[in-house]
Amino acid sequence: MSNVSQFAKLRDFCGESGADIKSSLDQVTSHLARGPLSGKVAWVVCGAEERRLLHADLNQPKTNDISEETLAAEPPDFVVYVQNDALLEILRGELSPIVALLRGRLRYVGDEKLGVAIFRELASSHDAVFEPCRQPRKR
């Protein structure tokens, strides 16, 4: 892979919230709640000294902090494990989730189709590549 700029990035969901992950994810889930997708998503955000778990029902406009026990007892359809700083870069539209995945800064489990559909819904451009194994279109 010679050009990582070909991979899709998200629109800027940080806006005025700056570095507040929950407010930014609230913007993400608010956007998704207005669309056709449904399901439950969790983000496991790993910082230098802490781990934060956030959960969203894609039919609701807010995220909620949850416990490890809740995550285990009520597994969501899609879970994203991501480094705190990588998530902020992704939410600002600076880093493609695919590049973060390829660099080991993001992992996921669960319904991959739902994950790709969410990615497409939040993307800043639909001309970019959404999957690392797909070749970019010739222009």
N, C-alpha and C positions, 0 to 999 in steps of 0.2 A: 504494500500500500504506500504509494508515494505521495499522495495528496489528500490529507485528512480534511481539507476544507470542503470537499465534495459532500460530506455527510451533513444531514439536516441538523439544525439547531432549533431550540425553542425560541418563542418570542420572549421579550423581557417581562418576566412576572415579578421581578423585585421592585421595580418602580420606586415609589417613595418609601417603601418599607426597608430599603437598603439591605442590611444583613440579617433581617428577621425572617428566619426560615418558615415559621408558622404562618405569618402574614402572607408571605409569598406563596406558600402552598394553599392557603385559603383562596388566593386569586386563581390559582390553577384549578382547584376543585369547583370554584364558582363558575369558571368558564366551562368546565366539563359538565356541570349540572345542567347547563342550558342546551347541551348537545344530546345526541342519540345514544351515547354509551351508558352502560350500567354495569355495576359490579362493585367490589370493594377492593381498595388498594391500601397498602401500608408502606411507609418509608421507615427504614431503620437507618438513622443518621448517626454516623460514628465520628466523634470528635477526638481530640487528643486525650481527653480525660473522661469523657462521658459518652453515653449512647442514648439517643432520644428516639422514641417510637411514636409515629404519627399515623393516623388511620383516617380514611375517607370513604364514604359511600358516595359513588359518583352521581347519585341523584340528589345529593345534599350539597349546599355551597360552602361547607366548612370542614376543616380537618380537626381531629381531636387527638390529644396526647393519650396514649394507652400504655398499659403495663405489659411486661413480658408474658405474664399469665394470660391476659386477655388475647394477646397475639397467638399464643399456643392453643387456647381454648376455642377461639373463633378465627381460624385461619382465613385471611382474605384471598381473593382470586389472584392477586398479583402483589408481590413484595419486591421492593427495591432496597438494596443495601448499598449505601453510598457514603463516601467521605463528606464531612461537613463542608469543606471548602469546595469540593467538586460540585456538590449540589448547588451551592450559591453561584458558581460559574455557569452551571446549566440553566438555572432559573433566570440569570441575567442575559442569557442568550449568547454567552461567550464560548461555551464548550458544548460540543455535540455529545449527547448521551452515548452514542456509539463509540466515539473516541474515548470517553471516560471508561466504557466497558473494555475496550481494547487495551487501555493502559492500566487496568486493574483497579480503577477508582470507583467502579460501580459494578454491582452484580444484581441479578434478579432471579426469582423463582416464580413459578405459577403459570398462568394462562398467557403464553407468549403472544397469541393473537390479540388479546386485550391490551397487552403492553404496547404492541406496534400500533394499534388503533388509537391509544391515548397519545403516543408520540406523534402520530400524523395529525391528530386534532390540535395539538399544541405547537406544532412546527411553524417556524417563521416563513418557510417556503415549501411548496410541494414539488418543486423541481429537483430538490436535492435527493441524495441517496439515503434511504432509511435502513438498509440492511448491509452489514459489512461484506457479505459474500456476493452482493449484486454489483455488477459493473455499471459505472455511470453511463447515461445515454450519450450517444454521439450527437453533437449539435451541428 
